[in-house]
Amino acid sequence: MLLRQQQLVRLLAHRDQLAAAAAQRQARLLQRLAFTLMEIIVVVAIILILASAAVVVVPKFLDDANLGRAKMDVKTIEKAVMAYKVKYNDYPQSLVELTQRGQRDNSLAFLERSAITDPWGNEYIYQPSTLNPNTGVPLIMSNGPSTNPTPIRNWSDNF
């Protein structure tokens, strides 16, 4: 009987050792899976550096995109003006005429209403009486953003 008690005590002790070893393994595994405070601070610092770089770069890309859109809009308006001239043998008196259905034949508009507004919310400038001496095309332009001193025009060389 004493022998059995000793064996039982040894078995219980061995079981406790195994349980303690398993708990230690589990604790080490959890420790390896968790991030340290220093690792989290480094990751947040990297994200902040990237975000600050984006804050500096993104507005420049947006400005360039708006300038490109304005140049394309001016060319589109010029083509609509020329199509109007071909159809009615005269230039429209305003850009709004290009956005309305044909009054003579109820044809579709040459442009949508939103097409005569530049990316900065201003209406494009159209001067039907000011014709290019070389091409005879009326002046179409946008003053662009306040940061751009050069207006965007259909007569300029930057197209």
Backbone bond lengths (Angstrom), bond angles and torsions (degrees), N, CA, C in turn:
res aa  C-N    CA-C-N  psi(-1)  N-CA   C-N-CA  omega(-1)  CA-C   N-CA-C  phi
1 M - - - 1.416 - - 1.529 111.06 -
2 L 1.292 115.54 -41.22 1.453 120.40 177.46 1.525 109.96 -62.26
3 L 1.283 116.14 -38.30 1.468 120.42 178.68 1.524 110.50 -64.15
4 R 1.288 116.17 -40.18 1.462 119.26 179.24 1.530 110.60 -66.60
5 Q 1.302 117.99 -39.55 1.454 120.92 179.13 1.538 110.43 -64.25
6 Q 1.311 115.38 -40.79 1.461 119.29 178.81 1.540 110.34 -64.30
7 Q 1.339 115.42 -42.07 1.470 118.97 178.22 1.537 110.25 -63.90
8 L 1.308 116.60 -40.76 1.455 121.35 -179.81 1.544 110.29 -65.10
9 V 1.329 116.12 -41.35 1.465 120.35 177.76 1.521 109.88 -63.70
10 R 1.354 117.13 -43.24 1.464 120.51 178.63 1.539 110.75 -63.33
11 L 1.327 116.11 -41.51 1.468 120.00 179.31 1.528 110.53 -63.86
12 L 1.321 116.07 -43.03 1.460 119.46 178.67 1.532 110.89 -64.98
13 A 1.314 117.09 -40.84 1.457 120.84 177.94 1.521 110.60 -64.17
14 H 1.346 115.47 -41.95 1.465 119.62 178.52 1.529 110.51 -64.17
15 R 1.335 115.57 -40.30 1.472 119.97 178.40 1.528 109.81 -62.62
16 D 1.309 117.52 -42.58 1.462 121.48 179.49 1.527 111.16 -64.29
17 Q 1.346 116.49 -39.38 1.460 120.70 177.39 1.523 110.50 -63.57
18 L 1.335 116.10 -43.71 1.470 119.84 178.34 1.527 110.95 -63.02
19 A 1.324 115.84 -42.54 1.468 119.77 179.07 1.524 110.23 -63.94
20 A 1.330 118.35 -41.65 1.457 121.76 178.92 1.527 110.84 -65.09
21 A 1.343 116.66 -40.70 1.467 120.96 178.38 1.526 109.97 -64.59
22 A 1.330 116.78 -41.60 1.464 120.76 179.15 1.532 109.90 -64.40
23 A 1.318 117.25 -39.91 1.467 120.89 178.95 1.525 110.64 -65.44
24 Q 1.333 115.94 -39.49 1.471 119.73 177.29 1.519 111.26 -64.72
25 R 1.350 116.32 -42.64 1.479 119.67 177.82 1.523 110.56 -61.39
26 Q 1.318 116.14 -42.52 1.460 120.02 -179.30 1.539 110.03 -65.77
27 A 1.320 117.48 -40.63 1.463 121.15 179.13 1.526 110.51 -64.54
28 R 1.343 117.34 -41.46 1.469 120.38 177.88 1.526 110.95 -64.38
29 L 1.339 116.21 -39.82 1.460 120.57 179.24 1.526 110.21 -63.94
30 L 1.318 117.35 -44.88 1.462 120.41 177.97 1.522 111.59 -64.11
31 Q 1.319 116.34 -36.28 1.453 120.90 178.40 1.527 110.56 -64.25
32 R 1.320 116.96 -39.56 1.468 120.29 179.78 1.529 111.04 -71.69
33 L 1.324 117.88 -30.31 1.453 120.72 -178.77 1.530 112.45 -79.21
34 A 1.282 118.32 -25.43 1.457 122.05 -177.83 1.531 110.30 -82.40
35 F 1.362 114.75 153.97 1.458 120.29 176.55 1.520 108.69 -93.90
36 T 1.299 115.34 146.01 1.458 119.17 174.91 1.518 108.41 -82.80
37 L 1.299 115.90 161.82 1.460 121.22 178.83 1.532 110.60 -60.05
38 M 1.314 116.81 -38.21 1.468 120.79 -179.90 1.536 110.53 -63.89
39 E 1.323 117.30 -41.69 1.470 119.88 179.03 1.521 110.63 -63.01
40 I 1.306 117.31 -41.17 1.468 120.65 179.46 1.529 110.33 -65.44
41 I 1.327 117.87 -41.23 1.472 121.14 178.87 1.525 110.50 -63.07
42 V 1.327 118.09 -40.86 1.465 121.44 179.19 1.528 110.42 -63.65
43 V 1.329 117.49 -43.70 1.470 120.94 -179.91 1.525 110.36 -64.30
44 V 1.326 118.05 -43.75 1.468 121.01 178.49 1.529 110.30 -63.06
45 A 1.319 117.96 -39.45 1.467 121.03 178.55 1.525 111.06 -63.08
46 I 1.321 117.02 -42.03 1.472 120.71 178.52 1.524 110.10 -63.70
47 I 1.325 117.40 -43.51 1.467 120.70 178.99 1.528 110.32 -62.23
48 L 1.316 117.84 -41.19 1.465 120.70 178.81 1.523 111.78 -64.80
49 I 1.305 117.37 -39.40 1.471 120.58 177.97 1.523 110.28 -63.74
50 L 1.331 117.38 -44.36 1.470 120.83 178.62 1.522 111.17 -64.95
51 A 1.321 117.79 -40.47 1.464 121.22 179.10 1.526 111.23 -64.65
52 S 1.324 117.22 -40.21 1.467 119.21 179.50 1.530 110.72 -67.55
53 A 1.317 117.45 -34.57 1.471 120.07 176.42 1.525 109.84 -66.66
54 A 1.322 117.68 -38.43 1.470 120.94 179.25 1.521 110.85 -66.33
55 V 1.321 117.64 -36.90 1.462 121.23 179.59 1.526 110.42 -63.05
56 V 1.300 117.57 -31.43 1.461 121.60 -179.93 1.527 111.15 -80.51
57 V 1.332 117.71 -38.89 1.462 122.02 -171.35 1.535 112.99 -86.79
58 V 1.310 118.01 -38.92 1.466 121.29 -172.97 1.526 112.93 -60.28
59 P 1.332 120.68 -45.25 1.473 118.49 179.17 1.534 113.38 -58.05
60 K 1.321 117.95 -35.10 1.473 120.77 178.04 1.527 110.15 -63.72
61 F 1.338 116.34 -42.75 1.458 119.71 178.02 1.524 110.99 -64.52
62 L 1.317 117.36 -38.77 1.469 120.54 178.47 1.525 111.14 -65.61
63 D 1.327 117.02 -41.27 1.465 120.35 177.23 1.528 110.85 -61.77
64 D 1.324 116.54 -44.66 1.470 120.37 178.19 1.520 111.22 -62.25
65 A 1.322 116.46 -40.42 1.469 120.45 179.20 1.524 110.73 -64.77
66 N 1.326 117.49 -41.49 1.462 120.37 178.39 1.523 111.66 -65.68
67 L 1.331 117.50 -39.45 1.468 120.02 176.44 1.524 110.76 -63.19
68 G 1.328 116.78 -42.62 1.466 120.45 177.70 1.516 111.77 -62.85
69 R 1.333 116.31 -41.89 1.464 119.76 178.62 1.525 110.68 -63.55
70 A 1.329 116.86 -41.58 1.464 120.05 -179.84 1.531 110.99 -63.12
71 K 1.323 117.08 -40.84 1.469 120.19 177.89 1.527 111.04 -62.21
72 M 1.320 115.84 -43.00 1.470 119.51 179.57 1.535 110.58 -67.71
73 D 1.330 117.40 -39.02 1.465 120.67 177.85 1.522 111.36 -61.63
74 V 1.337 116.51 -42.36 1.465 119.99 179.78 1.528 109.94 -61.31
75 K 1.330 117.01 -42.41 1.475 120.00 178.19 1.532 110.71 -65.59
76 T 1.332 117.20 -40.00 1.467 120.83 178.83 1.524 110.56 -63.78
77 I 1.328 116.60 -43.27 1.469 120.38 178.39 1.522 110.06 -63.85
78 E 1.332 116.28 -40.84 1.475 119.60 178.38 1.532 110.60 -60.16
79 K 1.314 117.15 -43.08 1.473 120.37 178.56 1.525 111.21 -64.61
80 A 1.339 117.24 -38.17 1.465 120.53 177.60 1.522 110.89 -66.59
81 V 1.336 116.53 -39.37 1.476 120.61 177.39 1.524 109.80 -62.61
82 M 1.321 116.77 -43.09 1.468 119.89 -179.78 1.537 110.94 -67.51
83 A 1.328 117.49 -37.10 1.471 120.11 176.84 1.528 110.22 -65.41
84 Y 1.310 117.48 -38.74 1.464 122.09 175.59 1.522 110.41 -61.51
85 K 1.344 114.88 -43.86 1.483 119.78 179.73 1.523 110.99 -61.84
86 V 1.325 116.39 -41.58 1.473 119.80 179.39 1.523 110.28 -64.49
87 K 1.332 116.06 -42.34 1.465 119.55 -175.98 1.524 112.56 -73.18
88 Y 1.337 117.79 -42.08 1.471 121.00 -173.35 1.534 113.30 -110.61
89 N 1.321 118.06 1.59 1.465 123.62 177.76 1.533 112.67 59.58
90 D 1.319 115.34 30.57 1.461 120.81 177.88 1.529 107.50 -163.60
91 Y 1.322 115.47 155.47 1.465 119.16 177.21 1.523 109.37 -80.77
92 P 1.334 117.44 149.80 1.474 118.83 175.01 1.520 109.71 -67.24
93 Q 1.317 116.08 150.87 1.464 120.10 -179.88 1.534 111.95 -78.48
94 S 1.345 116.47 -23.49 1.467 120.49 177.23 1.525 108.28 -150.79
95 L 1.321 115.61 165.06 1.463 120.07 178.45 1.526 111.58 -69.43
96 V 1.315 116.55 -23.86 1.465 119.75 178.91 1.523 110.07 -62.35
97 E 1.329 118.04 -33.82 1.473 121.06 177.81 1.525 111.44 -58.75
98 L 1.326 116.46 -31.86 1.468 119.85 179.84 1.529 112.26 -71.77
99 T 1.331 116.50 -19.39 1.466 120.30 -177.55 1.527 112.54 -95.74
100 Q 1.322 117.08 -2.47 1.465 120.79 -178.22 1.523 110.08 -104.52
101 R 1.321 115.04 153.75 1.469 119.79 175.98 1.523 108.78 -63.21
102 G 1.325 115.92 152.02 1.458 120.12 -179.82 1.513 111.46 -60.07
103 Q 1.347 116.26 125.86 1.461 119.72 -177.81 1.527 111.71 -76.59
104 R 1.300 116.62 -26.44 1.470 119.91 -178.55 1.523 112.19 -82.77
105 D 1.338 115.75 -40.25 1.467 118.70 -174.78 1.537 113.34 -127.43
106 N 1.341 117.78 10.66 1.473 123.62 178.82 1.532 112.30 55.70
107 S 1.328 117.29 31.08 1.468 120.97 178.34 1.524 110.11 -75.68
108 L 1.318 115.90 168.70 1.458 121.47 -179.33 1.526 111.17 -66.71
109 A 1.328 115.69 155.79 1.458 120.93 178.01 1.528 109.88 -68.06
110 F 1.307 116.33 153.79 1.465 121.71 178.98 1.532 111.59 -78.68
111 L 1.347 116.56 -29.70 1.464 122.19 -179.03 1.522 109.73 -140.14
112 E 1.329 115.37 157.66 1.461 120.04 170.23 1.525 108.30 -80.82
113 R 1.308 116.30 156.96 1.471 121.02 -178.02 1.530 111.32 -58.95
114 S 1.329 117.17 -36.86 1.468 120.24 -177.94 1.528 112.18 -68.65
115 A 1.317 117.86 -17.29 1.467 120.93 -176.69 1.522 112.93 -74.99
116 I 1.314 117.86 -13.70 1.461 118.72 -178.66 1.532 111.65 -100.31
117 T 1.346 116.04 11.54 1.463 121.47 176.18 1.523 108.54 -113.12
118 D 1.328 116.79 128.22 1.470 120.06 -178.43 1.533 111.16 -75.46
119 P 1.326 118.12 169.80 1.472 120.71 -177.28 1.526 114.47 -61.49
120 W 1.316 118.36 -13.90 1.460 122.10 -179.28 1.520 111.67 -99.54
121 G 1.338 116.64 7.42 1.460 121.15 174.51 1.515 115.48 89.25
122 N 1.322 117.98 6.00 1.465 121.24 179.18 1.522 109.44 -101.89
123 E 1.325 115.53 150.57 1.459 119.05 177.18 1.531 109.00 -75.17
124 Y 1.328 115.80 141.65 1.459 119.47 177.20 1.522 109.38 -62.70
125 I 1.316 115.79 148.17 1.464 121.62 -179.81 1.528 107.58 -90.07
126 Y 1.328 115.57 129.27 1.467 121.76 -178.94 1.517 107.80 -129.16
127 Q 1.334 115.99 124.78 1.462 120.95 179.89 1.534 108.71 -123.96
128 P 1.336 116.89 91.80 1.471 119.66 -177.25 1.527 113.70 -66.01
129 S 1.326 116.93 -21.20 1.470 118.90 -179.31 1.529 112.32 -87.68
130 T 1.332 117.33 -11.28 1.463 120.94 178.70 1.522 108.05 -100.80
131 L 1.328 116.41 100.67 1.466 121.23 -175.69 1.528 110.52 -102.67
132 N 1.300 116.01 143.80 1.462 121.87 175.92 1.528 107.61 -65.83
133 P 1.339 118.78 126.32 1.468 120.38 -177.51 1.526 113.21 -63.36
134 N 1.328 117.89 -25.55 1.467 120.22 -178.78 1.527 113.01 -87.22
135 T 1.343 116.34 -39.56 1.472 119.20 -173.63 1.518 113.62 -110.86
136 G 1.308 117.67 -18.65 1.462 120.69 -178.19 1.520 113.02 77.60
137 V 1.316 117.96 13.66 1.467 121.97 -178.80 1.528 109.13 -89.28
138 P 1.345 117.62 136.76 1.473 119.25 178.06 1.534 111.76 -66.27
139 L 1.321 115.49 156.16 1.457 121.82 -179.82 1.530 110.16 -75.01
140 I 1.320 115.83 128.68 1.464 123.40 174.40 1.520 105.63 -129.00
141 M 1.345 116.72 129.60 1.462 118.16 -176.58 1.515 112.12 -156.12
142 S 1.327 113.50 165.75 1.456 122.81 172.15 1.519 106.51 -131.93
143 N 1.318 116.06 141.83 1.464 118.98 176.70 1.515 111.29 -75.10
144 G 1.313 117.73 -12.80 1.453 121.71 176.63 1.515 112.12 71.16
145 P 1.331 116.59 -165.35 1.462 119.46 -179.82 1.523 110.57 -74.85
146 S 1.303 115.38 163.35 1.469 119.33 -179.74 1.532 111.18 -66.80
147 T 1.336 116.98 -19.24 1.467 119.95 -179.99 1.523 112.51 -83.39
148 N 1.330 117.59 -8.89 1.462 121.67 -178.65 1.525 108.87 -109.51
149 P 1.330 119.10 107.51 1.467 120.97 -177.21 1.533 113.67 -73.03
150 T 1.319 117.75 -16.32 1.457 120.80 -177.29 1.523 110.25 -97.43
151 P 1.340 117.41 122.03 1.464 118.26 178.32 1.539 111.23 -67.39
152 I 1.314 114.89 156.34 1.470 121.38 178.30 1.519 106.01 -96.49
153 R 1.348 116.64 116.78 1.463 120.51 -173.82 1.517 111.18 -131.31
154 N 1.297 115.47 159.80 1.469 119.06 177.64 1.524 112.23 -81.93
155 W 1.317 118.76 -8.05 1.457 120.03 178.66 1.526 112.77 -96.08
156 S 1.309 118.01 -11.33 1.462 119.68 -173.35 1.516 111.65 -72.58
157 D 1.325 115.77 165.38 1.457 122.18 -178.07 1.521 112.87 -84.34
158 N 1.350 117.57 -4.84 1.467 119.29 -175.04 1.530 113.09 -87.21
159 F 1.315 118.14 19.10 1.459 121.62 177.29 1.496 110.51 -101.69
